[in-house]
Amino acid sequence: MAFAWQTLSWEERLALVERAEALGYDAAYVDGDISQLAVRRDAEVLDGWTVTTALLVRTRRIAIGSIRLAQHWNAAHLAQVAATAERLAPGRLAFFASIGDRPEDRAWGLPALSAADRVAWLDETLDAVRALWRGETVTRRSAHVRLEGARVRPTPPGGRIPIEIAGKGAALLEVIARHADVWNVNWPPIASRVAASADALAAACRRIGRDPGTIRRRMWIFVRTGRLSTAEVLAEFRRWNPWFASLPDAEIAPNLAVGTPAECRERIEACVRAFDLEMPVLDLSGLDAEAARATLESLPAGKIR
């Protein structure tokens, strides 16, 4: 499940993740690399990497993920912090990356980059990160990664940590083909949209001689249990998913998990089958702690297949 947009306090997030672990959920995603949120000027905005690490050491089994934006990081530092998390909580870091960008980042002196530049930065970073995890001494003098004899110790077991990348456009799907173990399908569960991206990813894999079936899939599914009108649910979805503003209501509305717990579970299970998902991620963004806990408890993880 996912809790995003800094709507919960640290104490609430910790309690929800602990409850999710007790209920048998496999992974929790929390806020990642963001600097400021214009819509939440009065709220705590906690650093995503610090929260991720804290949750890993406060839990025992559940995986913890939060998005890493390559343009926010030095490649060797990113490899080091991930290897450290693997050392502290073996096998439980969901290393999740993409190219997200927000205008508020400019206030922190972060670079204003085109989407093409951010894709290139991610590609170059992940290439260096993989080499560092293998234990290599890495020198890079590319456009976005400059390292001189960098090393990371300890290296993760087997010299690797699975990489999950979110994306849907052609250029980013090429990066997913080269580097990802997991494709985070960056669409709502709309069959035609997902199919087009899946076809593009398969073509990108074929160009480099990779079997697209070796890339597992995860998808965030917007979930709201209870009696809500279509207008109410769409307003909630759009508030917490502004990057899908161009999608028409007619495509979004039928593809949300809304209604009774049984109806939501049926919809989630249908998505797992239709999109060959390794893991559906329940998107609970925007819910307060009480509503999020009630949703988790009404959709026991072991009953979703």
C-alpha positions in Angstrom: 0.0 0.0 0.0 1.1 3.6 -0.5 0.8 6.7 1.8 1.8 9.8 -0.1 1.6 13.6 -0.1 2.7 14.1 3.5 -0.8 13.9 4.9 0.2 11.8 7.8 2.5 12.5 10.8 5.5 10.3 11.5 3.7 8.7 14.3 0.7 7.9 12.1 2.8 6.5 9.3 4.8 4.3 11.7 1.6 2.9 13.3 0.0 2.2 9.9 3.1 0.5 8.5 3.4 -1.6 11.6 -0.3 -2.6 11.3 0.1 -3.4 7.6 3.0 -5.7 8.5 0.9 -7.4 11.1 -1.9 -7.9 8.5 0.5 -9.6 6.0 1.0 -6.8 3.5 4.3 -7.2 1.6 5.4 -3.6 1.0 4.7 -0.1 2.0 5.5 3.0 -0.1 5.9 6.4 1.5 6.8 9.9 0.3 10.1 10.0 -1.5 12.4 12.7 -2.9 10.5 15.9 -2.7 11.6 19.3 -1.5 8.5 21.3 -1.0 4.8 20.8 -1.6 3.0 24.0 -2.6 -0.4 22.6 -1.5 0.9 21.8 2.1 2.7 24.9 3.3 1.7 24.4 6.9 2.5 20.7 7.1 5.6 18.7 8.1 7.4 17.6 4.9 9.6 14.8 6.1 12.7 13.6 4.1 11.7 10.5 2.3 15.0 8.7 2.6 15.2 9.3 6.4 11.6 8.0 6.8 12.3 5.0 4.7 15.4 4.0 6.7 13.6 4.6 10.0 10.7 2.4 8.9 13.1 -0.4 7.9 14.7 -0.5 11.3 11.3 -0.2 13.1 9.8 -3.2 11.3 10.8 -6.8 10.8 9.4 -8.2 7.5 7.6 -5.7 5.3 9.5 -4.0 2.4 9.7 -0.2 2.4 9.9 1.9 -0.7 10.0 5.6 -1.5 10.9 7.2 -4.8 14.4 8.3 -5.6 14.8 11.0 -8.2 18.2 10.6 -9.8 18.6 14.4 -10.4 18.5 14.9 -6.6 21.5 12.6 -6.0 25.1 12.0 -6.6 25.3 8.5 -8.1 27.9 7.1 -5.7 26.0 8.5 -2.7 22.8 6.9 -3.9 24.5 3.5 -4.3 26.0 3.9 -0.8 22.8 4.7 1.0 21.0 1.8 -0.7 23.8 -0.6 0.1 23.7 0.6 3.7 19.9 0.0 3.9 20.5 -3.5 2.5 23.0 -4.1 5.2 20.7 -2.9 8.0 17.5 -4.7 6.7 18.5 -7.4 4.2 16.2 -7.9 1.3 13.6 -5.3 2.5 14.5 -2.1 0.6 12.2 -1.5 -2.4 14.7 0.5 -4.4 12.3 2.7 -6.5 13.4 5.4 -9.0 12.1 7.6 -11.7 12.4 11.2 -13.1 9.7 13.1 -11.3 10.0 16.9 -11.1 8.2 19.6 -9.3 8.5 23.4 -9.8 9.0 23.9 -6.1 12.4 22.2 -6.4 13.8 25.4 -7.9 13.7 27.0 -4.4 16.2 24.4 -3.2 18.6 25.1 -6.1 17.8 21.9 -7.8 18.3 22.0 -11.6 15.5 22.8 -14.0 15.8 20.0 -16.5 13.9 18.9 -19.5 12.3 15.4 -19.3 14.9 14.2 -21.8 17.7 15.4 -19.5 16.1 13.7 -16.5 15.7 10.4 -18.4 19.4 10.6 -19.4 20.4 11.4 -15.8 18.5 8.4 -14.5 20.0 6.1 -17.1 23.6 7.2 -16.4 23.0 7.1 -12.6 21.6 3.5 -12.6 24.5 2.3 -14.9 27.0 3.7 -12.3 25.0 2.4 -9.3 24.9 -1.1 -10.7 28.7 -1.1 -11.2 29.3 0.2 -7.7 27.0 -2.5 -6.2 29.1 -5.1 -8.1 32.1 -3.9 -6.2 33.8 -2.1 -9.1 35.9 1.0 -8.8 33.9 3.4 -10.9 35.0 6.4 -13.0 32.4 8.2 -15.1 32.7 11.4 -17.1 29.3 11.5 -18.6 26.9 14.4 -18.9 25.2 13.8 -15.6 27.5 11.5 -13.6 31.1 12.4 -12.8 33.0 10.0 -10.5 36.7 9.4 -10.1 37.5 6.0 -8.7 34.4 5.7 -6.6 33.8 2.6 -4.5 31.0 1.4 -2.2 31.5 -0.9 0.8 29.8 -3.1 1.8 28.4 -4.2 -1.5 25.0 -5.9 -1.4 24.8 -9.7 -1.5 25.4 -10.9 -5.1 26.4 -7.4 -6.1 22.8 -6.3 -6.7 19.6 -4.8 -5.3 16.4 -5.1 -7.4 15.5 -1.9 -9.1 12.0 -0.7 -9.6 11.3 2.1 -12.1 8.1 4.0 -12.7 7.4 5.2 -16.2 5.1 5.1 -19.2 6.7 7.1 -22.0 9.0 5.7 -24.8 12.3 7.2 -23.6 11.8 6.1 -20.0 10.6 2.6 -21.1 14.0 2.2 -22.8 15.7 2.9 -19.4 13.3 0.4 -17.8 14.3 -2.2 -20.4 18.0 -1.7 -19.6 17.9 -1.4 -15.8 14.6 -2.5 -14.2 13.8 -5.7 -12.4 10.3 -4.3 -11.7 8.2 -2.0 -13.9 6.0 0.3 -11.8 3.2 0.8 -14.3 2.7 4.5 -14.2 -0.9 4.5 -15.4 -4.2 4.0 -13.7 -5.5 0.5 -14.6 -6.8 1.5 -18.1 -6.3 -1.4 -20.4 -5.6 0.5 -23.6 -3.0 2.8 -21.9 -1.2 0.0 -20.2 -1.2 -2.1 -23.3 0.5 0.6 -25.4 3.2 1.1 -22.8 3.7 -2.7 -22.4 4.1 -3.1 -26.2 6.7 -0.3 -26.2 8.6 -1.8 -23.3 8.6 -5.2 -25.0 10.0 -3.7 -28.2 12.7 -1.9 -26.2 13.6 -5.2 -24.5 13.8 -7.0 -27.9 16.2 -4.3 -29.2 18.7 -5.2 -26.5 18.1 -8.9 -26.5 16.1 -9.0 -23.2 13.1 -11.1 -22.5 10.4 -8.7 -21.3 8.9 -11.4 -19.2 11.9 -11.0 -16.8 10.6 -7.6 -15.7 8.0 -7.9 -13.0 5.1 -5.5 -12.8 3.6 -3.4 -10.0 0.7 -0.9 -10.2 -0.7 1.7 -7.9 -4.5 1.3 -7.7 -6.5 4.1 -6.2 -8.7 2.7 -3.5 -11.7 4.2 -1.6 -14.0 2.0 0.4 -17.5 3.3 1.4 -20.4 5.0 -0.3 -18.9 7.7 -2.5 -20.3 9.3 -5.6 -18.4 9.2 -8.9 -17.8 12.9 -8.6 -16.4 12.6 -5.1 -14.0 9.9 -6.0 -12.8 11.6 -9.2 -12.1 14.8 -7.2 -10.1 12.8 -4.7 -8.2 11.0 -7.5 -7.4 14.2 -9.3 -6.3 16.0 -6.2 -3.7 13.3 -5.4 -2.7 12.4 -8.9 -2.3 15.7 -10.7 0.1 14.1 -13.3 -2.9 12.4 -14.9 -4.7 15.7 -15.5 -4.9 15.0 -19.3 -6.8 11.8 -18.8 -10.6 12.2 -19.3 -13.0 11.3 -16.5 -14.6 8.7 -18.7 -11.3 6.7 -18.7 -10.5 7.1 -15.1 -13.9 6.6 -13.3 -14.5 2.9 -14.3 -10.9 2.0 -13.4 -10.8 2.9 -9.7 -11.3 0.5 -6.8 -14.4 2.0 -5.1 -17.3 0.7 -3.0 -17.6 -2.0 -0.4 -14.5 -3.9 0.7 -15.7 -6.9 -1.4 -16.2 -4.7 -4.5 -12.8 -3.1 -4.0 -11.1 -6.5 -3.5 -12.8 -7.8 -6.7 -11.5 -4.9 -8.7 -8.0 -5.2 -7.4 -8.0 -8.9 -8.2 -9.2 -8.2 -11.7 -6.3 -5.8 -12.2 -3.8 -8.4 -11.0 -5.1 -10.8 -13.6 -5.5 -8.3 -16.4 -2.1 -6.7 -16.1 -0.1 -9.7 -14.8 0.9 -7.9 -11.7 3.4 -9.2 -9.2 2.0 -6.8 -6.7 -1.0 -4.4 -6.6 -0.2 -1.3 -4.6 -3.2 0.1 -2.8 -3.0 3.8 -3.3 -4.4 5.3 0.0 -2.9 8.8 -0.6 -4.9 11.5 1.0 -6.7 9.4 3.6 -6.4 10.3 7.2 -4.9 7.7 9.6 -8.2 6.4 10.8 -9.6 5.9 7.3 -6.3 4.3 6.0 -6.3 1.9 8.9 -9.9 0.9 8.3 -9.1 0.3 4.6 -6.1 -1.8 5.3 -8.1 -4.0 7.8 -11.0 -4.4 5.4 -8.8 -5.6 2.5 -6.6 -8.3 4.1 -3.5 -8.8 2.0 -3.7 -12.6 2.0 -7.1 -12.6 0.4 -6.0 -10.6 -2.7 -4.8 -12.8 -5.5 
